[in-house]
Structure formats: structure tokens, C-alpha cells
Amino acid sequence: MKKRLLLALACASLTVALTTGCAGPAPADYAAEKPVLDLKTYFNGELTAHGIFTDRSGKVVRRFTVAMTGTWNGAQGTLDERFTYSDGKTERRVWRLTDIGGGRWEGRADDVVGVAQGMVSGNALNWRYTLALPVDGRVWEVQFDDWMYLMDERVMLNKAEMSKFGVHLGEVTLSFQRKNP
């Protein structure tokens, strides 16, 4: 009995150590970074993005461009994204964003399961959400850990890690550019 308890405690300690040892950055890590990101300013008007999706091995499996239009009414914003993939397929996602104060944001879109939770600090935004992703005739609910970094008034870089059941599936990398800062 005592050996089982010690083994259980050892396993629990190892699990905690591995989990916390692999913890990623937090938005507060970027609090002092400049330029300071203001979503209402950056995502206002016309933007273009170029991106890739890489699988878990790092191989580029899809390339795309995105034409975006951002509009705002107080704390509410709409980001209309129109995707064009290298194979000619197109897709549209319309984000409805809400500034809930203190750097916290909520986002909704038709293919987002529930509500995306975001936090802005310094030049960075971290979104966490679940996306209903069609794959080979089925829909997978895939978790995103999505980071955006404002580089200057025109350019923002975006890196999103995708996972399912905690298993890394791949990454999405984008470069956003405002047309008229």
C-alpha cells in the first residue's frame, strides 16, 4: 500500500514537472514591448496577409493569401477574412470581436466552437480557441494557440499552433500588412 502511494505521488510530481516545464509564454511577457498593439487601430480598414500551414514535421502543406477588412463600432469590431489557397479554393471567416477591458478580448466566428479568448499585452496578442475544421469529409475540433506580434504600424507576424487531444498537428504562420496605416 505504501509503495503504491509513493509511486502515485512520484507519477503525479513528474506529470506536474513536465506540464509546467513545457508551459509557453504568457501575454504579460511582452508588456514592455513596443510598438504597443491596439487591435482597433491595427485591424481597421484594409489588410492583406500571406500564410502557410505546416504539418507536424514542418513540411509546408498549404499556402494562402487573405484579404481582410476591419470595421469598428465602439468596443465591437468585425474582421471579414477572405482566404484564397494556392490550389484555387476560397473560404471566408467573419470574426466578431469584443473588447471586454483590461486587455482582454472575446472573438466569435461561425466555425469557432464557443468563444475565442484573447489577451493583448505590449506588442502581442494571444488567442486561444477551438476551430471546427473540415478534413476529408469530417469535421475536427482543433485547438489553436494563436500569437500575433506587432512589428511596426504596417506589419504584424502571426504564429498559431494547432493541436487535438494535446497532440501537435501543425502550425499556421502569417504576415499581415496594413494597406494604409
N, C-alpha and C positions, 0 to 999 in steps of 0.2 A: 504494500500500500504506500509506504513512504517513498519507495523508488519510483512508483508511478507518479506521485505528486511532484517529486523533484524533476522527473522527465517532462511532465506537463509544464511546469514553471520554466524550465530551460527552453522548451519549444516556444512558449509564449514570449520569453525575453528575446529570443532570436528573431521571431516574427516582428516584434516591435522595433528592434535594432535595424533590421533590413528595411522595414517600411519607412521609418524616419530617416534612415541613412540615404534613401533614394528620393526623398522629398525634393521637389523642384523649387524654383524661385517663387517668391511672393511679390505681389504688386508693390508693396512697401519698399522692396529692394531698389526700386527705381525712383523713389520720391525726390531725390536731388537731381535727377537727370533733366537736361534741357534739350530742345525746347519743350515746354510743358504742353501736353496734349489736351486740347479742348475738342471733344467729339463734335459739338455743334458747329464749330468753326471749320474743322478739317473736312467733315463729311457734309458740307453744304455746297450744293452745285454739282458740276460735272466732274467725274473722276474716271480714270482708266486703271485697270490692274492687269498684270501678266503673271501667270502662275503655272505651277507644275504639281502633280501628285506623284509621290514616290512610294513604292511598296516597302515592306519591312526590310528588304535587302538594300534599299537605297536606289533602285532602278527607277528611272522616270517612266511611268506607265501612261500618263495623260498630261497634255499641255492645254492651256486655255487662256483666253482673254476675257475681261469683264468690263462692260460699260456700265457705269453707275451714276445715279442721280440721287442726291440727298436733299431733303427739304425738312424744315423745322417749323413748329408752332409751339413756342414756349418750351416746356420740358419734353414734348413729344416730337419724335423725328421719324422719318421714313427714308429707308435706303433701298432703292429699287436697283437690283443687280440683274444684268442680262449677260449670261455666260455664252461664249462661243468656244467649242472644243476643237482641237486640231483635226478631228475626224468629221467636222461639219455639224455635229449635233449642237443643239442650243437648249438652254434652260433658263428659267427665271426664278429668282427668290426675292421677295419683298420683306425686308426687316422692318418691324415697328419697334422703335427704341423709346425707352422712358428713362429719364434722369430722375433717380429716386433720392438723390442727395448724398453728400459725403463721399463723392467719387464713385458711388455705386450706380449700376445701370441694370435694366432688365431689357431683354430682347425677345421678340416673338416673330415667328415666320411659319408658314403653312407646313413646312417639313421639319420644323423643330418640335421635338417632343417636350411638352411642358414649357418652361420659361428658361431662357438663357440668362445666366448671372454674370455680370461684368463688374470689373473694378479698374478704375483709372488712377494711376499714381505717377507723378512726374511725366516722362515721355511715353509711358507704357499703358496698355490696356490688356487685361486678361479676361477672356470669355470662357466660360465652361457651360457646355450644353450637350444635349443628345440630339442627333440628326437621324431622321428616318431616311435611309439611303437605299435606293433601289439597286440591287445587284443580281444579275442573271435571273430576272423574273420574280425575285423575292425582295422583301424589304427588311433590311438590317437596321437595328437601332445601335448607332455607333456614337461613342462618347468623343467629344472634342475638348482639348485643352489648347486654346487658341490665344496666341500672344501677338500683339501689334506694337511696333516701336516707331514713334515719330522721329524721322531723321532731320527734316527741315520743314519749312512751310509747304512744300510741294510733295515730298516723298515719305511714304510710310512702308516699312517692311513688316511682313506677317508670316508667322510660322505656327502651324497648327498640328498637333499630334493627335492621331486617331487611334482609338482602341475599342475593343469589345471584350467584356469579361476580364478587363485588366491586361489583355494581350495586345501588344503594339501591332497595329495593322499597317501604318504608314504615316506619311506627313504631307501636308499641303504647304507650299511656300508661295508667297505672292509679293509683288512690289506694286504698291498703289502710287498713282501720280495725279495730283490735282491739276486740272486744266488751267484754271485762272485763280491763283492764290490771292 
